[in-house]
Amino acid sequence: MADARIVNVLGVVGTGAMGAGIAQIAAQAGIAVRLLDARPGAAASAAQKLGEVWAGLAAKGRMNPEAVEAAKARLHPIASDAELAGCDVVIEAIVEDLGAKKALFAALEPIVGTDCVLATNTSSLSVTAIAASCTAPGRVGGFHFFNPVPLMKVVEVIDGALTEPAVGATLTALATRMGHRPVRCIDSPGFIVNHAGRGFGTEALRIVAGESAARPVDVDRALRDQVGFRMGPFELLDLTALDVSQPVMESIYRQYHEEPRYRPSWLLRQRLDAGLLGRKVGRGFYAYRDGKAEPLPEQSVPVAAPRPVWVWGDDPDWEAALASMVRDAGWPVETASRPSDAALCLLAPLGDDVTAAAQRARIDPARCVAVDALFGLAKRRVLMTNPATHAEFAAAGHALLAAGGVPVTRIKDSPGFVAQRTVATIVNIACDIAQQGVATPADIDAAVTLGLGYPKGPLALGDALGPARIVTILARLSALTGDPRYRASPWLRRRAALGLSLLHVEA
Ligand SMILES: NC(=O)c1ccc[n+]([C@@H]2O[C@H](COP(=O)([O-])OP(=O)(O)OC[C@H]3O[C@@H](n4cnc5c(N)ncnc54)[C@H](O)[C@@H]3O)[C@@H](O)[C@H]2O)c1
């Protein structure tokens, strides 16, 4: 196998959710598909259901009737392995079990031609381990689609330790022909998407369960409104269901030999035991009625009389933004280098908690509150107090931030608030993935935007905020917590030091 081979006949083994989706996009792309399932009648039933899907698309005017008939004619349910002879590629989407996948490929090898590619849609097993059952392991590659396949337009093309280059080339060309964006990566736990997605949930759990600095709803609101995530991490955990996501978190942590970056939380195990699985059972981090989360009110805004405000920030632009926000609220701004005794001190630190920021600014922590200015102040304002903040000043800070009608979320002292530390964690993990040579920077970002629906790829997000700032956030998180999960990736440090984009391609 030297170059990408043209795929005229595709075999799909396992015609459940994933196999049927793969068969759908392949048939739509003009490829003949042979469908095989261990359960009698399952392949024929999948083909029939796909016919109904296409009829539905035709009824909505999204597919013409001739194309429907042509696609239906390309589906061939078969009843035995032997009928896969003559396939150019066989994709398995059977049960997620190493023994079953190994046995399948070992059985298929003598049936298919010597240059037939055997592709696995595994989401968590090692492609290399699956290939090990074959006499020619070089013909095996990973081809990891996402659910639902027709809508999730990205597929990971995974090179096992022995995969021949032509296998990746064939799968890459096949993905493009089926209308999907291929992202190429080496066989490693979580591949790209499930690896890059580790930061979002684990950091949110760290804030909620590890530090009790905020409630799940506060974290979700901050990440949605400040950063633009479609869904917060706890909403996502509820949607995915804990019986699916908790084992994945544990598995990736173990596979990376307990790397602290991926450390899950005891809270998930406990909630799993309690049956608080999420949306599908009506109870998770949120309560659900008729499939919809019951709304939780915003925190109530205390009443406080205007008082002088002294502002301090890690960026002069943030100080200017805070001063103008204070003036817009009709409160007086103090412009002296030190606050008066009556002043509320409003800080905008990067990566620090209020305690550390007050120490750096050399002011009385009892009068200090902080606001996260890194993502702007327009959509939501995250207010942070420290253990010494006097109730009167906390109330004043809350009332001030809410004065313009922007929602305010108050949290306890947390280095990097919610959004700064979560985004820094996500960027740092993506940099580690690049450092490990798992995938190119461009493929990491494409995989994450298409596979996880993030507003930007993690490396583009790091660029937008500034790699040097991400390093600072991580350094301050490390200093306060002593937790090695926050050590900055050398890949990130180097680019920050050189002033390079995180998407820069090395010569
Ligand atoms: N569902 C997802 O979100 C998702 C996403 C990405 C990857 N995957 C992976 O795709 C694969 C399939 O997942 P799914 O959700 O479609 O599962 P599924 O349970 O919906 O379908 C699996 C199908 O495989 C058949 N099957 C089981 N063992 C078989 C065998 N030995 N030979 C032939 N057929 C066999 C079953 O009868 C069933 O029809 C798994 O490896 C899974 O990890 C799933």
The ligand as an SDF file (V2000), in Angstrom:
LIG
                    3D

 44 48  0  0  0  0  0  0  0  0999 V2000
  -22.1950    6.2260   20.3890 N   0  0  0  0  0  0  0  0  0  0  0  0
  -21.2440    7.1380   20.3840 C   0  0  0  0  0  0  0  0  0  0  0  0
  -21.4310    8.2790   20.8000 O   0  0  0  0  0  0  0  0  0  0  0  0
  -19.9010    6.7820   19.8260 C   0  0  0  0  0  0  0  0  0  0  0  0
  -19.0650    7.8150   19.3500 C   0  0  0  0  0  0  0  0  0  0  0  0
  -17.8310    7.4810   18.7810 C   0  0  0  0  0  0  0  0  0  0  0  0
  -17.4360    6.1690   18.7210 C   0  0  0  0  0  0  0  0  0  0  0  0
  -18.2620    5.1800   19.2140 N   0  0  0  0  0  0  0  0  0  0  0  0
  -17.7870    3.7960   19.1020 C   0  0  0  0  0  0  0  0  0  0  0  0
  -18.4430    3.1760   18.0060 O   0  0  0  0  0  0  0  0  0  0  0  0
  -18.6640    1.7990   18.2880 C   0  0  0  0  0  0  0  0  0  0  0  0
  -20.1380    1.4840   18.1710 C   0  0  0  0  0  0  0  0  0  0  0  0
  -20.8650    2.3200   19.0130 O   0  0  0  0  0  0  0  0  0  0  0  0
  -22.4530    2.4910   18.8670 P   0  0  0  0  0  0  0  0  0  0  0  0
  -22.8300    3.6000   19.7770 O   0  0  0  0  0  0  0  0  0  0  0  0
  -22.8200    2.5630   17.4310 O   0  0  0  0  0  0  0  0  0  0  0  0
  -22.9540    1.1100   19.4790 O   0  0  0  0  0  0  0  0  0  0  0  0
  -24.3570    0.3930   19.2790 P   0  0  0  0  0  0  0  0  0  0  0  0
  -24.5660   -0.4620   20.4560 O   0  0  0  0  0  0  0  0  0  0  0  0
  -25.4100    1.3870   18.8830 O   0  0  0  0  0  0  0  0  0  0  0  0
  -24.1030   -0.5520   18.0050 O   0  0  0  0  0  0  0  0  0  0  0  0
  -23.2030   -1.6260   18.0040 C   0  0  0  0  0  0  0  0  0  0  0  0
  -23.7000   -2.6500   16.9840 C   0  0  0  0  0  0  0  0  0  0  0  0
  -22.6870   -3.6230   16.8120 O   0  0  0  0  0  0  0  0  0  0  0  0
  -23.2780   -4.8930   16.7760 C   0  0  0  0  0  0  0  0  0  0  0  0
  -22.2610   -5.8520   17.1950 N   0  0  0  0  0  0  0  0  0  0  0  0
  -21.7650   -6.0530   18.4310 C   0  0  0  0  0  0  0  0  0  0  0  0
  -20.7700   -6.9670   18.3890 N   0  0  0  0  0  0  0  0  0  0  0  0
  -20.6350   -7.3360   17.0880 C   0  0  0  0  0  0  0  0  0  0  0  0
  -19.7510   -8.2120   16.4030 C   0  0  0  0  0  0  0  0  0  0  0  0
  -18.8210   -8.8880   17.0560 N   0  0  0  0  0  0  0  0  0  0  0  0
  -19.8750   -8.3300   15.0520 N   0  0  0  0  0  0  0  0  0  0  0  0
  -20.8220   -7.6240   14.3990 C   0  0  0  0  0  0  0  0  0  0  0  0
  -21.6820   -6.7700   14.9950 N   0  0  0  0  0  0  0  0  0  0  0  0
  -21.5750   -6.6230   16.3210 C   0  0  0  0  0  0  0  0  0  0  0  0
  -24.4760   -4.8060   17.6980 C   0  0  0  0  0  0  0  0  0  0  0  0
  -25.4460   -5.7920   17.3860 O   0  0  0  0  0  0  0  0  0  0  0  0
  -24.9560   -3.3870   17.4300 C   0  0  0  0  0  0  0  0  0  0  0  0
  -25.9020   -3.3500   16.3810 O   0  0  0  0  0  0  0  0  0  0  0  0
  -18.0580    1.5560   19.6640 C   0  0  0  0  0  0  0  0  0  0  0  0
  -16.7360    1.1360   19.4990 O   0  0  0  0  0  0  0  0  0  0  0  0
  -18.1100    2.9270   20.2930 C   0  0  0  0  0  0  0  0  0  0  0  0
  -17.1530    3.1100   21.2990 O   0  0  0  0  0  0  0  0  0  0  0  0
  -19.4820    5.4670   19.7410 C   0  0  0  0  0  0  0  0  0  0  0  0
  1  2  1  0
  2  3  2  0
  2  4  1  0
  4  5  1  0
  4 44  2  0
  5  6  2  0
  6  7  1  0
  7  8  2  0
  8  9  1  0
  8 44  1  0
  9 10  1  0
  9 42  1  0
 10 11  1  0
 11 12  1  0
 11 40  1  0
 12 13  1  0
 13 14  1  0
 14 15  2  0
 14 16  1  0
 14 17  1  0
 17 18  1  0
 18 19  2  0
 18 20  1  0
 18 21  1  0
 21 22  1  0
 22 23  1  0
 23 24  1  0
 23 38  1  0
 24 25  1  0
 25 26  1  0
 25 36  1  0
 26 27  1  0
 26 35  1  0
 27 28  2  0
 28 29  1  0
 29 30  1  0
 29 35  2  0
 30 31  1  0
 30 32  2  0
 32 33  1  0
 33 34  2  0
 34 35  1  0
 36 37  1  0
 36 38  1  0
 38 39  1  0
 40 41  1  0
 40 42  1  0
 42 43  1  0
M  CHG  2   8   1  16  -1
M  END
$$$$
